[in-house]
Amino acid sequence: MAATQSKILSYIEKIPALSPTISKIINITGNDKSSAADLVQAIKLDPVLTARVLNLINSAYFGMPQKVTSINRAIILLGMNTIKNLALSAEVLSSFNPSRGFSFSVERFWEHSLACAVGCKLIAKNIIEDPIKHEEFFIAGLIHDIGKIFLIKHFPKDYFSMVKKITDANLLTVRERKFFTMDHTEIGAIIGEKWALSTELISSIRHHHNDKYVDPASLMPHIVYLSNLYCKVHGFDDQIGTYSSAAPVDGDWLAIGLSPSMEQEALSMLSVKVDEARIFLQISRKNPGSEETPPGKAPTGGPHRDERR
């Protein structure tokens, strides 16, 4: 076998825990009694995050008539949940940013993750009333494949050698377990536990390829599963390997309370919303203070959108 379980667990042990600032931001934004002032105090403890927030609000995407220099003002304009998404996006991307190579596009991988995040939020908006909960679905979609990026980062040659031999997406986790003793969903869940993420987020990572063993009352794993499949067959595939994925069937949508027509309506704006949300990747991955990448500009070699959507 290319890697033993002990070797994988040793690498996971070296992954930094979420910074105290990020953990505090997640707690603040998830508490109805928290205020913008609480968030300001948390962000001010992290100068790098402060710079990212100010870069975001002053980017061409928001088109502010005057430059925003106050973190207090930025939070009022962006909203607490936008700040949380930016902070956690930056944390995840800084922890998992493998080098290019082995026919792997980092940009394409993260765009798939971002599309899955947007898809999760769009679906959640149609079946869950609480807007704060919608942001948790965004995060679930964004980080669902952290186990895959872990394997690519630490075992790139072995991973891509294995992927080349797969023709059916359903065999991916089977081959990963055979080759690495653990698949990327299991690895991702362990990383989520290390980061002290919520039980629902960890379950969504663990079951995003198979939601059949999840409590039916827990919608998040089902929605991540559906959004992941939908994105893969509608132009937002990470293109790791050449295997094909099957689209969700009507019964999958009905299981979460969406009819096929409601599904089409819910995700009709996916491409547009991904373009809007791409700013999170641009701001998160560049060094604070560096020149802005024009928001909405697709990365080189990005996927071809399904024009029907």
C-alpha positions in Angstrom: 0.0 0.0 0.0 1.2 3.5 -0.8 0.5 4.9 2.7 -0.2 3.4 6.1 -2.9 4.7 8.3 -0.4 5.7 10.9 1.5 7.8 8.4 -1.7 9.6 7.4 -2.7 10.2 11.0 0.8 11.6 11.6 0.4 14.1 8.8 -3.0 15.1 10.2 -1.6 15.6 13.6 0.8 18.2 12.1 -2.1 20.2 10.6 -2.5 23.4 12.7 -5.7 23.8 14.6 -8.0 26.6 13.7 -6.6 29.8 15.0 -8.2 31.2 18.2 -9.4 34.1 16.1 -11.3 31.9 13.6 -12.8 29.8 16.4 -14.0 32.9 18.2 -15.5 34.4 15.0 -17.4 31.1 14.3 -18.8 31.3 17.9 -19.7 34.9 17.6 -21.5 34.7 14.3 -23.4 31.6 15.5 -24.7 33.4 18.6 -27.9 35.4 18.2 -26.9 37.6 21.2 -23.5 38.6 19.7 -23.1 42.1 18.2 -20.9 43.6 15.5 -18.8 45.1 18.3 -18.0 41.6 19.5 -16.8 40.7 16.0 -14.7 43.8 15.7 -12.9 43.0 18.9 -12.1 39.5 17.6 -10.9 40.6 14.2 -8.7 43.3 15.6 -6.6 40.7 17.3 -5.6 39.3 13.9 -3.9 41.9 11.6 -3.8 39.5 8.6 -7.5 38.9 8.8 -8.1 42.7 9.3 -6.2 43.3 6.1 -8.2 40.7 4.2 -11.5 42.2 5.4 -10.5 45.7 4.3 -9.2 44.3 0.9 -12.6 42.6 0.4 -14.7 45.7 1.1 -12.5 47.9 -1.0 -12.4 45.4 -4.0 -14.0 46.3 -7.3 -16.7 43.8 -6.6 -18.3 46.0 -4.0 -17.6 49.3 -5.8 -17.5 51.5 -2.7 -17.5 55.2 -3.6 -14.9 55.9 -1.0 -12.2 53.7 0.5 -13.2 52.0 3.7 -10.4 52.1 6.3 -12.4 51.2 9.5 -12.9 47.6 10.4 -16.1 48.6 12.2 -17.5 50.2 9.0 -16.4 47.1 7.0 -18.3 44.7 9.2 -21.5 46.9 9.1 -21.3 46.9 5.3 -20.4 43.3 4.7 -22.4 41.6 7.5 -21.2 39.2 10.1 -21.8 36.0 8.1 -19.8 37.3 5.1 -16.9 38.0 7.5 -17.2 34.4 8.9 -17.2 32.9 5.3 -14.1 35.0 4.4 -12.3 34.1 7.6 -12.9 30.3 7.4 -12.2 30.4 3.6 -8.8 32.0 4.2 -8.0 29.5 7.0 -8.9 26.4 4.9 -7.0 27.7 1.8 -3.9 28.6 3.8 -3.9 25.1 5.4 -4.4 23.2 2.1 -2.7 24.8 -0.9 -0.7 22.1 -2.7 1.6 22.9 -5.5 0.5 22.6 -9.1 1.6 19.5 -11.0 0.5 16.0 -11.9 -2.1 17.5 -14.2 -3.8 19.1 -11.3 -5.4 22.6 -11.3 -5.6 24.1 -7.8 -7.9 26.8 -9.3 -10.3 24.3 -10.7 -10.3 22.3 -7.4 -11.2 25.3 -5.4 -13.8 26.5 -7.9 -15.6 23.2 -7.6 -15.5 23.6 -3.8 -16.8 27.1 -4.1 -19.6 26.0 -6.5 -20.6 23.3 -4.0 -20.7 25.9 -1.2 -22.9 28.2 -3.3 -25.1 25.3 -4.4 -25.6 24.2 -0.7 -26.6 27.7 0.2 -29.0 28.0 -2.7 -30.7 24.7 -1.8 -30.8 25.6 1.9 -32.6 28.9 1.2 -35.5 26.9 -0.3 -36.0 24.6 2.6 -34.6 26.3 5.7 -35.9 29.6 7.0 -33.1 30.6 9.3 -30.7 32.8 7.2 -27.8 32.2 9.7 -28.1 28.5 9.0 -27.7 29.2 5.3 -24.1 30.3 5.9 -23.3 27.1 7.7 -24.3 25.2 4.5 -22.0 27.4 2.5 -19.1 26.4 4.8 -20.1 22.7 4.6 -19.9 22.8 0.8 -16.6 24.7 0.8 -14.8 22.3 3.0 -16.4 19.0 1.9 -13.3 17.8 0.0 -10.5 18.8 2.4 -9.6 15.1 2.7 -9.0 14.9 -1.0 -6.7 18.0 -1.0 -4.9 16.4 2.0 -4.1 13.3 -0.1 -3.1 15.4 -3.1 -0.8 17.5 -0.9 1.0 14.7 0.9 0.8 11.8 -1.7 0.5 13.5 -5.1 2.3 10.9 -7.2 0.5 8.0 -5.7 -2.9 9.7 -5.7 -2.9 10.7 -9.3 -1.5 7.3 -10.3 -4.5 5.7 -8.5 -7.1 8.1 -10.0 -6.0 7.4 -13.6 -7.3 3.9 -13.2 -10.8 4.9 -12.1 -13.7 5.1 -14.6 -16.7 5.4 -12.2 -17.0 8.0 -9.5 -18.6 5.5 -7.2 -15.2 3.6 -7.1 -13.2 6.6 -6.0 -13.5 6.0 -2.2 -13.3 2.3 -2.7 -9.9 2.6 -4.4 -8.7 5.3 -1.9 -9.3 2.9 1.0 -7.5 0.1 -0.8 -4.6 2.3 -1.8 -4.3 4.5 1.3 -6.2 2.5 4.0 -8.6 5.5 4.4 -10.6 7.4 1.9 -10.8 11.2 1.6 -14.2 11.5 3.3 -12.8 9.7 6.4 -9.6 11.8 6.4 -11.6 15.0 6.0 -13.9 14.0 8.9 -10.8 13.5 11.2 -9.5 16.9 10.2 -12.9 18.4 11.0 -12.7 16.8 14.4 -9.3 18.2 14.9 -10.7 21.7 14.1 -13.6 21.1 16.5 -16.1 21.7 13.8 -19.8 21.0 14.5 -21.1 17.4 14.4 -23.2 18.3 11.4 -20.3 19.8 9.4 -18.2 16.7 10.2 -21.0 14.4 9.1 -21.3 16.4 5.9 -17.7 15.8 5.1 -17.9 12.1 6.0 -21.0 11.4 3.9 -20.7 13.7 0.9 -20.2 10.6 -1.4 -22.8 8.5 0.4 -25.7 10.1 2.4 -27.6 6.8 2.9 -26.3 6.3 6.4 -27.2 9.8 7.7 -30.0 10.6 10.1 -32.8 11.7 7.7 -33.5 14.6 10.1 -30.0 16.0 9.4 -30.4 17.9 6.2 -26.8 19.2 5.8 -25.1 15.9 4.7 -27.9 15.3 2.2 -27.6 18.8 0.7 -23.8 18.6 0.4 -24.1 15.3 -1.3 -26.6 16.6 -3.8 -24.8 19.9 -4.4 -21.5 18.0 -5.0 -23.1 15.8 -7.6 -25.0 18.6 -9.3 -21.9 20.8 -9.6 -19.8 17.9 -11.1 -22.3 17.4 -13.9 -23.0 21.1 -14.6 -19.6 22.5 -15.4 -18.0 22.7 -12.0 -16.1 19.5 -11.8 -12.6 19.5 -10.2 -11.5 17.3 -13.1 -9.3 15.2 -10.9 -9.3 12.1 -13.0 -11.5 11.3 -16.0 -14.2 9.3 -14.3 -17.8 10.4 -14.7 -20.4 11.2 -12.1 -24.1 10.6 -12.2 -26.6 13.4 -11.7 -28.9 13.3 -8.7 -32.2 11.6 -9.4 -35.7 13.0 -8.6 -35.9 10.8 -5.5 -32.8 12.5 -4.1 -34.4 15.9 -4.3 -37.7 14.8 -3.0 -36.0 13.3 0.1 -35.0 16.8 1.2 -38.3 18.4 0.3 -37.6 19.7 -3.2 -39.5 18.7 -6.4 -37.5 18.5 -9.6 -39.0 21.9 -10.8 -38.0 23.5 -7.4 -34.5 22.0 -7.8 -34.1 23.7 -11.2 -35.3 27.0 -9.8 -33.2 26.8 -6.7 -30.0 26.3 -8.7 -30.7 28.3 -11.8 -28.4 31.1 -10.6 -25.5 28.8 -9.6 -23.1 30.2 -12.2 -23.9 33.8 -11.4 -23.6 33.3 -7.7 -20.3 31.4 -8.1 -18.9 34.4 -10.0 -20.1 36.7 -7.2 -18.6 34.4 -4.4 -15.2 33.9 -6.2 -14.0 37.0 -4.4 -13.6 34.9 -1.3 -11.0 32.8 -3.1 -9.2 35.8 -4.5 -9.0 37.6 -1.2 -8.3 34.5 0.8 -5.4 33.2 -1.3 -3.5 36.3 -1.9 -1.2 38.1 0.5 -2.9 41.0 2.2 -2.0 44.3 0.6 -1.2 42.8 -2.8 -2.9 44.0 -5.9 -6.5 43.0 -6.4 -7.5 40.3 -8.9 -10.5 41.6 -10.8 -13.5 39.9 -9.2 -15.6 37.7 -11.4 -12.7 36.9 -13.7 -12.6 33.2 -14.2 -9.3 31.4 -13.5 -7.3 30.3 -16.5 -8.6 26.9 -17.7 -11.8 27.3 -15.7 -14.8 25.0 -16.4 -17.2 25.6 -19.3 -20.5 26.6 -17.8 -23.7 24.8 -18.8 -25.4 27.6 -20.7 -28.8 26.2 -20.0 -28.3 27.3 -16.4 
